[in-house]
């Protein structure tokens, strides 16, 4: 006997009906009953598994996101969507941003499969929303799967509720002036952190000891705290640390004790030191970390560049020169010594017109050429004194792949 009303149709028939409905009608369909809502989620939920709410998101998209909240695993929220100073009509952003944001936060509390949440404010915006980041934190504090949280902002925002999340494994805070007490509570309540990224203006106090004490599982640390040389040294006590990045202002030579301690443990794979050239003393300690595979740093002399050739296991290196020196010889030393090298990037610096031919000749003489990976060279455009044809490169089994930095 045939169905007498739509509710009696099997799910496959309902899926077919959805295909012919407009967005508004689909939303109405999903609001009929729990069964119809589940049919809608099964049909459309994959679109919202990874979703970005930005300044161009339409109101109907937000409604559908709310309906499919249980399907969301990765969500990015751009606060510009709620900017009342840039309203473009009813299809974009919100006429009543505070109420709309409240609905979004209520929806967040039901995203039980949410694993990764990003909230951004990268441009100045005007919106009557009180403590937007804290509202988000209050909404997601009980979500069982949320392991990764990223907050980015150019304006000062409160994150006082950060410690209420207790299962984070990855935390990125690119927010200015987060109170030290707030960060301390966060580290204490999230002892399972594996990756921590703190913006340069985020920390107003040296918190190295707190991090080392409460984040024993930390594998990746990116930070910009300014401290005395002895204050950095405890970071070497982190038993699982494999990637370390420092950016921003630091005192000359301040990493020498830390690098010395890291050399003893020999577990670090990635090292990036921005904001200040390495001293010769720091380089002497750095080249003892034979576990390094990836290195990014500033150098001030050809001697320091040559010393980096002692890192025999390097696979990638990116250099900035703080002085206008010809470092061709130093780079050739690195190429000759680091047999596993796949990428050599000179972000800022000079080489002579013979550098590429010298590099090819050097590699031609390598008896183990056939066992080596291709080497990609990226050199600033100002250093391009001549062209290297692809034919010339291929002769040497593509050991060198030409690249350039604009």
DOLUM-429963 format. One record per residue (C-alpha): x, y, z. Coordinates in steps of 0.5 Angstrom, whole numbers, plus 500, padded with zeros to 3 digits. Example, Ala and Ser with C-alpha at 12.3 -4.5 7.8 and 13.67 -1.06 7.14 Angstrom:
BEGIN
525491516
527498514
This chain:
BEGIN
500500500
503507498
505512503
499517505
503523507
511525507
512523514
511515511
516516506
523512507
529516508
531515500
525518498
526524503
534525500
531525493
526531495
531535498
535535492
530539489
529544495
531551495
536553501
530556505
526550504
531545506
531549512
524549513
524541512
530540517
525544522
519539521
521533526
528530529
527525523
527530518
533534521
537528521
536526514
538534513
544532517
546526513
545529506
548536508
552535514
559534510
559541508
559543515
565538517
570543516
567550516
569558516
564563518
567570515
565576513
562574507
558568510
550569509
545568514
542562511
549558512
549560519
542557520
544551516
551550521
546551527
542545524
548541523
552542529
553535531
557534524
562540525
569537527
573544525
570551525
573558524
570564526
572570524
569576528
568581522
562577521
559581527
562588525
556593525
561598521
561594515
554591514
552590507
545588507
541582510
545577507
551578510
553579517
548580523
543586524
543584531
550582532
550581540
544576539
547573533
553571537
549568543
546564538
552561535
555560542
549556544
550552538
557551539
555548546
552542542
558541537
560534541
564532535
568539535
576537535
579544532
576551534
579557531
577564533
580570529
580578529
585581525
582587523
579593527
572592528
566595531
561590535
557590541
559583544
561583551
568579551
567575545
573570547
570568554
563567551
566562546
570559552
564558556
560555551
566549549
568548556
565541556
566539549
569532550
573532543
576539543
583538543
586544539
584551540
587557536
585565538
588570534
587578535
590585534
585588540
585586547
580581549
579577555
580570556
579569563
575562562
581559558
583554564
576551564
578547558
582541561
583537555
587541550
593538546
594544542
594551544
595557540
594564543
596570538
593575543
596581546
597582554
594576556
595576564
600571567
595569572
591567566
596563563
599559569
592557571
591554563
598551564
596547570
589545568
592543561
597538563
596534556
599540552
603537546
604544542
604551545
604557541
604564545
605570541
610575542
606580545
602575549
606574555
608580560
612575564
617570563
613563564
618558562
619555569
611554569
611551562
616546564
613544571
606543568
607541561
611535561
608532554
610539550
613537544
612543540
614550543
613557539
614563544
617570544
618571551
624576553
628573559
635572562
640567559
639563565
632563565
631560558
635554560
630550563
626549557
632543555
628539561
622538557
623531556
619530549
621537546
622536539
621543536
623550539
621557536
623564538
621570535
621577537
627581541
632577545
638579548
645578544
648571546
642569551
641562548
648560549
646556556
640553553
643551546
648547550
643544554
639541548
646539545
647534551
640531550
640531542
632530541
631537538
629536530
626543529
630550531
628557529
631563532
628570530
630577532
637577533
643574529
646568533
653570536
659565535
658562542
651560540
653557534
658553537
653550542
648550536
652545532
653540537
645539536
646533531
639531532
637537528
633536521
630543520
634550522
632557521
636563524
640569523
647570522
652576522
658573519
661568514
664564519
658562523
655560516
661555515
660553522
653550520
656545516
657541522
650539522
651533518
643531519
640537516
635537511
632544511
636550513
633558512
638563513
638571514
644575514
644581518
650584514
651585506
656579506
658574500
656568503
657563497
663560501
659558507
653556503
658551499
661548505
654547508
652543501
658539501
657537509
650536509
649530505
641529507
640537505
633538501
632545502
637551502
633558503
637564503
631569505
636575506
643575503
648575497
652570493
657571487
655570480
659563480
655560486
650556482
655553477
660552483
654548487
653543481
660542480
661540488
655535487
658532481
664530485
659527490
661519489
654518493
650522488
645517486
643516493
642523495
635527495
634533490
637539493
632546492
636552492
632558494
636565493
633572493
632575486
637580487
643575487
640572480
647574477
645568471
640563469
641556470
637552465
633546467
637542462
644543466
640541472
637535470
644533468
646532475
640527476
636533479
640534485
639541484
632544483
632551481
628556486
627563487
625568493
622574490
